[in-house]
Amino acid sequence: MITTVSLITTRVFFSPLEKGAGGIEGRNQEAGEPGSHYNKSLKSLARHLRKDSTKAEIILWDNVLGAKKFYGYQFNRQFPIDDYIVDFVSRKLKWVIELDGESHENRLEKDKRKDDDLTRLGYRVIRIMNEDVINNLDGVVEHLETLLARVQSPQPPSPRGREREIL
């Protein structure tokens, strides 16, 4: 299930946090460990993408996610997981943060498949528009803090498995 949340004028998608998975209780596995889903064959491409980051990726990395700035959690950028390279991942939180720009308007089916595959691997996928990172970084940080608070104090599952609006 993918839940939609709006930040200002932007869509943010994330998969639901299931009990015992995708949060701080989940396994913290290093790259290459069994169950980490690290894909060595994409390492070279990931390295290239890190060197060719978008403006939004640089802003989010430099101001929020890099050097354990987000509440001490380590994030990696342009990280190979399974058949994908994700923009940002926290293996401890089991979060994948994907930044979407105009090019993603034509990629909705591919993005949904990627989200579904990553969710099946136990990751929580959070999609944020580049425009929000560039023009409303404080709102993005506030949204991530809200999600983090819910990981630290999980809510009970919604009745009958219905989607729940988060903000």
QUIPE-V402205 format. One record per pair of residues at least 4 apart in sequence whose ideal C-beta (glycine too) atoms are under 6 Angstrom apart, sorted by the first residue. I is the first residue (numbers start at 1). J is the second residue. Records with the same first field share a line. If there is no record, write none. Layout:
I = J / J
This chain:
1 = 16
2 = 13 / 115
3 = 163
4 = 13
5 = 12 / 166 / 167
7 = 12 / 132 / 139 / 143
8 = 136
10 = 129 / 132
12 = 127 / 128
13 = 127
14 = 124 / 125 / 126
15 = 119 / 124 / 125
17 = 22 / 23 / 124
20 = 25
21 = 26 / 122
22 = 26 / 94 / 122 / 124
23 = 151
26 = 94
28 = 91 / 92
29 = 33 / 35 / 36
31 = 36 / 38
32 = 38
37 = 81 / 82 / 121
39 = 80
42 = 46 / 80 / 85
46 = 78 / 80 / 85
49 = 78
50 = 77 / 78
53 = 57 / 58
56 = 99 / 130 / 133 / 134
57 = 61 / 99
58 = 62
59 = 63 / 133
60 = 64 / 65 / 133
61 = 65 / 66 / 77
62 = 66
64 = 69 / 70 / 141
65 = 70 / 75 / 88
68 = 72 / 74
73 = 90 / 92 / 93
75 = 88 / 90
76 = 89
77 = 88
78 = 85
79 = 86 / 89
80 = 85
81 = 86
84 = 114
86 = 96
87 = 97 / 98 / 99
88 = 97
89 = 96
90 = 95
94 = 122 / 123
95 = 124
96 = 118 / 123 / 125
97 = 126
98 = 127
99 = 128 / 130
100 = 104 / 127 / 129
101 = 130
107 = 111
115 = 125
118 = 123 / 125
128 = 132 / 140
131 = 135
132 = 136 / 140
133 = 140
158 = 162 / 164
